[in-house]
Amino acid sequence: MVEALRRQRNDCEPKSNQNPRYSNAVSALGWLINDLRTEEPG
C-alpha cells in the first residue's frame, strides 16, 4: 500500500510548487505515507 501511494505521489508531483492546490495534495500524500509506514508491521 505504501509503495502504491508513493508511486502516486511521484506521478502527481507538480512541475512547479507555485500551485498551492497541487503542493497541498502532494504534502498530504507524504503525510499519509509516513503514517502508514509507522503503522506497518515489521
N, CA, C and O of each residue as an XYZ file, in Angstrom:
168
protein
N       0.832     -1.202      0.000
C       0.000      0.000      0.000
C       0.872      1.260      0.000
O       0.620      2.211     -0.739
N       1.894      1.239      0.841
C       2.778      2.401      0.927
C       3.460      2.631     -0.412
O       3.575      3.770     -0.865
N       3.911      1.559     -1.048
C       4.582      1.696     -2.345
C       3.635      2.260     -3.397
O       4.041      3.091     -4.209
N       2.383      1.822     -3.395
C       1.398      2.331     -4.367
C       1.162      3.822     -4.157
O       1.091      4.578     -5.126
N       1.041      4.248     -2.915
C       0.847      5.671     -2.619
C       2.079      6.485     -2.981
O       1.969      7.614     -3.459
N       3.260      5.903     -2.750
C       4.491      6.615     -3.101
C       4.573      6.824     -4.616
O       4.981      7.889     -5.080
N       4.178      5.787     -5.394
C       4.165      5.924     -6.856
C       3.176      7.001     -7.278
O       3.472      7.800     -8.166
N       1.999      7.030     -6.648
C       1.009      8.059     -6.974
C       1.562      9.443     -6.673
O       1.393     10.369     -7.467
N       2.214      9.585     -5.541
C       2.779     10.877     -5.168
C       3.820     11.314     -6.194
O       3.839     12.471     -6.615
N       4.677     10.391     -6.590
C       5.721     10.729     -7.555
C       5.135     11.052     -8.924
O       5.631     11.938     -9.620
N       4.079     10.334     -9.314
C       3.451     10.596    -10.612
C       2.701     11.920    -10.616
O       2.609     12.574    -11.654
N       2.166     12.323     -9.471
C       1.318     13.509     -9.401
C       2.089     14.763     -8.999
O       1.542     15.865     -9.034
N       3.337     14.606     -8.622
C       4.094     15.761     -8.135
C       4.168     16.831     -9.221
O       4.544     16.543    -10.357
N       3.815     18.049     -8.876
C       3.778     19.107     -9.882
C       5.169     19.502    -10.359
O       6.158     19.318     -9.649
N       5.230     20.036    -11.547
C       6.498     20.542    -12.069
C       6.889     21.822    -11.326
O       8.072     22.145    -11.214
N       5.898     22.536    -10.828
C       6.147     23.775    -10.101
C       5.346     23.748     -8.804
O       4.183     23.344     -8.799
N       5.949     24.168     -7.732
C       5.246     24.214     -6.448
C       4.455     25.503     -6.282
O       3.979     25.804     -5.187
N       4.309     26.275     -7.373
C       3.584     27.535     -7.302
C       2.081     27.318     -7.139
O       1.381     28.206     -6.653
N       1.574     26.145     -7.541
C       0.150     25.873     -7.433
C      -0.126     25.261     -6.063
O       0.219     24.103     -5.829
N      -0.745     26.020     -5.151
C      -0.925     25.527     -3.776
C      -1.823     24.297     -3.696
O      -1.644     23.457     -2.813
N      -2.792     24.181     -4.611
C      -3.686     23.023     -4.560
C      -2.895     21.726     -4.761
O      -3.091     20.755     -4.030
N      -2.007     21.717     -5.750
C      -1.229     20.513     -6.021
C      -0.183     20.266     -4.953
O       0.020     19.124     -4.540
N       0.479     21.307     -4.503
C       1.507     21.079     -3.485
C       0.873     20.629     -2.171
O       1.488     19.856     -1.437
N      -0.332     21.087     -1.855
C      -1.032     20.600     -0.662
C      -1.377     19.123     -0.797
O      -1.249     18.363      0.163
N      -1.814     18.717     -1.985
C      -2.157     17.307     -2.209
C      -0.915     16.435     -2.076
O      -0.971     15.364     -1.471
N       0.199     16.883     -2.633
C       1.443     16.122     -2.537
C       1.891     16.032     -1.083
O       2.334     14.974     -0.637
N       1.782     17.124     -0.345
C       2.151     17.104      1.073
C       1.261     16.142      1.852
O       1.746     15.398      2.704
N      -0.030     16.156      1.564
C      -0.955     15.263      2.259
C      -0.617     13.807      1.963
O      -0.668     12.968      2.862
N      -0.273     13.497      0.718
C       0.131     12.132      0.382
C       1.402     11.751      1.141
O       1.534     10.621      1.612
N       2.319     12.678      1.255
C       3.545     12.403      2.015
C       3.243     12.078      3.469
O       3.798     11.134      4.030
N       2.365     12.860      4.074
C       1.993     12.597      5.473
C       1.305     11.245      5.606
O       1.565     10.501      6.552
N       0.423     10.926      4.655
C      -0.286      9.653      4.691
C       0.695      8.494      4.590
O       0.575      7.513      5.323
N       1.658      8.601      3.693
C       2.656      7.542      3.545
C       3.434      7.371      4.841
O       3.672      6.243      5.271
N       3.834      8.467      5.468
C       4.572      8.376      6.729
C       3.736      7.737      7.823
O       4.246      6.929      8.599
N       2.450      8.089      7.895
C       1.559      7.491      8.895
C       1.414      5.998      8.664
O       1.485      5.208      9.605
N       1.209      5.608      7.398
C       1.059      4.185      7.094
C       2.346      3.423      7.374
O       2.311      2.284      7.841
N       3.468      4.046      7.091
C       4.753      3.389      7.322
C       4.945      3.085      8.810
O       5.471      2.030      9.164
N       4.519      4.009      9.685
C       4.693      3.776     11.126
C       3.733      2.696     11.635
O       4.027      2.035     12.631
N       2.597      2.508     10.966
C       1.626      1.505     11.375
C       1.922      0.140     10.761
O       1.381     -0.868     11.214
N       2.769      0.095      9.742
C       3.056     -1.151      9.029
C       3.793     -2.114      9.952
O       4.785     -1.742     10.578
N       3.309     -3.354     10.037
C       4.009     -4.333     10.895
C       5.347     -4.731     10.285
O       5.478     -4.885      9.071
N       6.332     -4.892     11.156
C       7.646     -5.373     10.721
C       8.404     -4.329     10.046
O       9.532     -4.566      9.615
